[in-house]
Amino acid sequence: VFLNQYERPLNRLVHYGWTGPELYKQIRKEGVTHIVGAVSTCGLLTGVAEYIKEVDSHIKIVGVDGENSNVHRTFHEKKLGEYDVGIEGLGQWRVTETANLAVLDDIKTVSDSIAVSRAKHEAEDNGLLMGLSSGAAMEIAQQISQDKNDSRIVSIIHDGPEQYFHEVDGW
């Protein structure tokens, strides 16, 4: 069975129908101002965003992508460019069929080295084990919290570190 998470709209629809409502149920009374997550296939984040925007349009949805990614370029510049991203799970060479970028408020980029550094920091200092794309999302969440002191942020940690240990020096 080939699920093809990059091309099947069902990827996004499952997160619209299940993950989005579950997340909102947990945060609806918490005053959350932002939801931050890696774009990757765009299924999880844009599915959640579609649901959240229907029930609370004030919550900002911020996608996180690798530098030199065409998802970020398409969102901001409406064009493709040279693709060069080292983090697995970020930095697609094109926008997938699963994506609905129209529901995102912004997409911010993180360098490969910063994503690695953040994932390692979260593991070593906070006991939060995550993959590199989630490290990138945590970095952007941290930046938003510093820029907007009154923000309440949910960062989606959707990957584990075990598949990256062999790729990252010092782990």
C-alpha positions as CSV (number, residue, x, y, z in Angstrom):
1,V,0.0,0.0,0.0
2,F,1.4,3.4,-1.0
3,L,-0.4,6.1,0.9
4,N,1.3,8.9,-1.0
5,Q,0.9,11.6,1.8
6,Y,2.2,14.3,-0.5
7,E,-0.4,13.9,-3.2
8,R,-3.6,12.7,-1.5
9,P,-5.9,15.4,-0.3
10,L,-7.1,12.9,2.3
11,N,-4.0,13.7,4.2
12,R,-5.3,17.2,4.8
13,L,-8.9,16.2,5.2
14,V,-8.1,13.7,8.0
15,H,-6.4,16.5,10.0
16,Y,-9.3,18.9,9.2
17,G,-11.8,16.3,10.5
18,W,-9.8,14.9,13.4
19,T,-6.6,16.6,14.5
20,G,-8.1,20.2,14.1
21,P,-11.1,19.5,16.3
22,E,-9.1,17.6,18.9
23,L,-6.5,20.4,19.1
24,Y,-9.2,23.1,19.3
25,K,-11.0,21.2,22.1
26,Q,-7.8,21.4,24.1
27,I,-6.9,25.1,23.4
28,R,-10.3,26.9,23.0
29,K,-10.3,28.4,26.5
30,E,-6.5,29.0,26.8
31,G,-6.3,32.3,24.8
32,V,-4.0,30.8,22.1
33,T,-2.8,33.4,19.6
34,H,-0.7,31.3,17.3
35,I,-0.3,27.7,16.1
36,V,3.1,27.0,14.6
37,G,4.1,23.9,12.6
38,A,6.4,22.6,9.9
39,V,4.9,22.6,6.5
40,S,6.4,19.4,5.1
41,T,3.6,17.7,3.1
42,C,1.3,20.5,4.3
43,G,-1.4,18.0,5.2
44,L,-1.2,18.3,9.0
45,L,-0.8,22.0,9.2
46,T,-3.2,23.1,6.5
47,G,-5.8,20.6,7.6
48,V,-5.6,21.9,11.2
49,A,-5.6,25.5,9.8
50,E,-8.7,24.9,7.8
51,Y,-10.6,23.8,10.9
52,I,-9.2,26.4,13.2
53,K,-10.0,29.3,10.8
54,E,-13.6,28.2,10.8
55,V,-14.0,28.2,14.5
56,D,-11.6,31.0,15.6
57,S,-10.2,33.2,12.8
58,H,-8.2,35.3,15.3
59,I,-5.7,32.5,15.8
60,K,-2.7,33.0,13.5
61,I,-1.4,29.9,11.7
62,V,2.3,30.1,10.9
63,G,4.0,27.5,8.8
64,V,7.7,26.7,9.2
65,D,9.9,25.8,6.2
66,G,13.6,25.4,5.4
67,E,15.6,28.2,3.8
68,N,15.6,27.9,0.0
69,S,12.4,26.0,-0.1
70,N,9.8,26.5,-2.8
71,V,6.8,26.2,-0.4
72,H,8.0,29.4,1.3
73,R,8.8,31.0,-2.1
74,T,5.4,30.1,-3.5
75,F,3.6,31.5,-0.4
76,H,5.5,34.9,-0.4
77,E,6.7,35.4,-4.0
78,K,4.4,33.2,-6.1
79,K,7.3,31.6,-7.9
80,L,9.7,28.7,-7.7
81,G,13.4,28.9,-7.4
82,E,16.5,26.8,-6.8
83,Y,15.8,24.2,-4.1
84,D,18.4,23.4,-1.5
85,V,17.3,22.2,1.9
86,G,19.1,19.6,4.0
87,I,16.4,18.9,6.7
88,E,14.4,15.9,6.0
89,G,10.7,16.7,6.2
90,L,11.1,20.4,5.3
91,G,11.9,22.2,2.1
92,Q,9.9,20.7,-0.7
93,W,11.0,21.4,-4.2
94,R,7.3,22.2,-5.0
95,V,4.0,22.8,-3.3
96,T,2.3,19.4,-2.9
97,E,-1.3,18.5,-3.9
98,T,-2.0,18.1,-0.2
99,A,-1.4,21.8,0.5
100,N,-3.8,24.6,1.0
101,L,-1.5,27.5,1.6
102,A,-4.4,30.0,1.5
103,V,-5.3,29.1,5.1
104,L,-1.9,30.0,6.5
105,D,-1.2,33.5,7.8
106,D,2.5,33.3,7.2
107,I,5.4,30.9,6.5
108,K,8.8,31.6,8.1
109,T,12.1,29.9,7.3
110,V,14.8,28.4,9.5
111,S,18.3,27.3,8.5
112,D,19.3,23.7,8.7
113,S,21.8,24.5,11.4
114,I,19.3,26.4,13.6
115,A,16.7,23.6,13.3
116,V,19.3,21.0,14.4
117,S,20.5,23.3,17.3
118,R,16.9,23.9,18.5
119,A,16.1,20.2,18.4
120,K,19.2,19.4,20.4
121,H,18.5,22.2,22.9
122,E,15.0,21.0,23.5
123,A,16.3,17.4,24.1
124,E,19.2,18.3,26.3
125,D,17.6,21.2,28.3
126,N,13.9,20.4,28.4
127,G,13.7,16.6,27.8
128,L,11.6,17.1,24.7
129,L,12.6,14.6,22.0
130,M,11.7,15.8,18.5
131,G,12.9,15.6,15.0
132,L,14.6,18.4,13.1
133,S,11.4,19.9,11.4
134,S,9.8,20.1,14.9
135,G,13.0,21.8,16.1
136,A,12.5,24.3,13.3
137,A,8.9,24.9,14.5
138,M,10.0,25.4,18.1
139,E,12.6,28.0,16.9
140,I,9.9,30.0,15.1
141,A,7.6,29.6,18.1
142,Q,10.3,31.0,20.3
143,Q,10.9,33.9,17.9
144,I,7.2,34.8,17.9
145,S,7.0,34.7,21.7
146,Q,10.0,37.1,21.9
147,D,8.4,39.5,19.3
148,K,5.0,39.4,20.8
149,N,5.2,39.2,24.6
150,D,1.5,38.6,25.1
151,S,1.3,35.6,22.7
152,R,0.2,32.1,23.6
153,I,1.6,29.6,21.2
154,V,1.0,26.0,20.3
155,S,3.8,24.4,18.4
156,I,3.0,21.1,16.7
157,I,5.7,18.5,17.4
158,H,5.0,15.9,14.8
159,D,8.2,14.0,14.4
160,G,10.5,12.0,16.7
161,P,14.3,12.2,16.8
162,E,15.1,8.5,16.2
163,Q,15.3,8.7,12.4
164,Y,17.8,11.7,12.7
165,F,20.3,10.4,15.2
166,H,22.6,9.0,12.5
167,E,22.5,12.2,10.5
168,V,23.4,14.8,13.2
169,D,26.8,15.1,14.7
170,G,26.9,15.0,18.5
171,W,23.7,12.8,18.9
